[in-house]
Amino acid sequence: MNKILYRSTRGKGPVITASEAILKGIAGDGGLYVPTEIPKPEPSLEKMMNMDFSNIAYHVIKDFLQDFNKAEVLEFIDKAYNEKFDTPKIAPVVKIGGTYFLELFHGPTLAFKDMALSILPYLMISSARKQNLEKEIVILTATSGDTGKAALEGFASVPGTKIIVFFPENGVSEIQKRQMITQEGSNTYVVGIRGNFDDAQAGVKHLFADMELLRKAADKGCIFSSANSINIGRLIPQIIYYFSAYLQICRMGDIIPGEEINFTVPTGNFGNILAGYYAKKMGLPVKNLICASNENKVLYDFMNTGIYDKNRDFINTMSPSMDILVSSNLERLIFSLCGENTEKVRELMEQLAEKGIYKIKDFTREQLNGFYGGYASETDTSEAIREMYEASGYVMDTHTAVAYTAYRKYKNLIPGDNMKTVIVSTASPYKFTADVMKSIDPKYNGFDSFTLINEMCKLTGIEIPKGIRDLEQKPVLHKTVCEKHEMKRQIEKILDL
Ligand SMILES: *Cc1c(COP(=O)(O)O)cnc(C)c1O
């Protein structure tokens, strides 16, 4: 096998190793790092069928991380996927009716972001050692609610790091917010901004390109990196659970190794579903990837028309982690679909930056190579939660319900597709008690989110996850709120630049 390195989707700058790409987060030309080749795991699916999550993880990620040795990769996996998760399966597949739910919310912060952010700090620290970096790593992160907490949890008290999280002050659920502002650890900083997630994400991207800030930070012995899914170190670990889910369904006896299945993924920044696409390119038998959006349905429109247009109102929905109009990782898909034409990618991304819109020339659906767009309105989402609960007792969170709706619409669109389908279930319903409970029964309307934690437990019998059990009583440790143009000032203050 060839050596796998990383290069920018926009074609400028050097080709670098995994550890360099993980440290840098984003390429100097504003592009995202992509592997020079997608590897195929050595063992056959039959051989992997009886492996546990950690073993599967090793075979899936090792070839992407060639400047780390076997002992290192095994150590990261061991430290990431352990008792911090409330099930030894780590990411269990649950079959409800004829549909499979891949539950990615059994980690410490109750959302799928734990899958990658449990391992990223180890990758990052080890990358710094490999690069002989003496500097302190400052993680700058924009969050639509779940990345922030998962990154804080992952990096809290990790020596040699600081983490600064920006979140939309009014754009996350009450429980998500409380999880972040009560974060302990003297190296953690959480700042609310008066703006939406796109403002926070654009702000952070600008900061990475702010030469004055970078220089001042360097003088203080600091270097910036990212825990967002623009960092390749977050995408690679997300490929694991696509394999693990497939193999679990093989083990159930519902498919034979080699048989194709579909995945439906609730999508925001396009990181999760892109990992599914990489899994497919690695040889996992995936037929279609159904990309589910909420009312901020830029991706749905793109997949149906070839036009990406962010010039529209930003809608705050009950699935806030998907309230995004600029899905960063789509750039990686476009890079792949246009034959790795970096010139083309650069052109489209410049149009996006300047006009907020770009158009794929001579667009056809076939070009999407198995991607379908679906979306759910707020009413669809609520109804899906209630209907599922009434039919089976299973409680979906709001993001998972968006995916479930998109899947049902897809079934109507393509009635002949009876392929087994996995709904990627990205958050625990306990993170979104207000919207989930009032969807199940309007009598819960107006109740506060914390009261509803106990009500949800009574109704469902599912134990209250450890991560939120005494959340309401925890002291608020982070109170800073700023305007969106003040993010740089906040960093200067925090780092004393
Ligand atoms: C982040 C998040 C998403 C969106 O995932 P992307 O990788 O950004 O597409 C969906 N659901 C939940 C619960 C999330 O936290």
The ligand as a MOL file (V3000), in Angstrom:
LIG
                    3D

  0  0  0     0  0            999 V3000
M  V30 BEGIN CTAB
M  V30 COUNTS 15 15 0 0 0
M  V30 BEGIN ATOM
M  V30 1 C -23.4250 17.5400 15.2890 0
M  V30 2 C -24.7120 16.8520 15.2590 0
M  V30 3 C -25.3370 16.5350 14.0680 0
M  V30 4 C -24.7730 16.9230 12.7260 0
M  V30 5 O -23.6040 16.2240 12.4330 0
M  V30 6 P -22.6040 16.7400 11.3020 0
M  V30 7 O -21.4190 15.8690 11.3840 0
M  V30 8 O -22.2910 18.1600 11.6560 0
M  V30 9 O -23.3300 16.6420 10.0080 0
M  V30 10 C -26.5440 15.8330 14.1230 0
M  V30 11 N -27.0910 15.4930 15.2980 0
M  V30 12 C -26.5120 15.7910 16.4600 0
M  V30 13 C -27.1940 15.4120 17.7250 0
M  V30 14 C -25.3030 16.4690 16.5070 0
M  V30 15 O -24.7230 16.7620 17.6700 0
M  V30 END ATOM
M  V30 BEGIN BOND
M  V30 1 1 1 2
M  V30 2 1 2 3
M  V30 3 2 2 14
M  V30 4 1 3 4
M  V30 5 2 3 10
M  V30 6 1 4 5
M  V30 7 1 5 6
M  V30 8 2 6 7
M  V30 9 1 6 8
M  V30 10 1 6 9
M  V30 11 1 10 11
M  V30 12 2 11 12
M  V30 13 1 12 13
M  V30 14 1 12 14
M  V30 15 1 14 15
M  V30 END BOND
M  V30 END CTAB
M  END
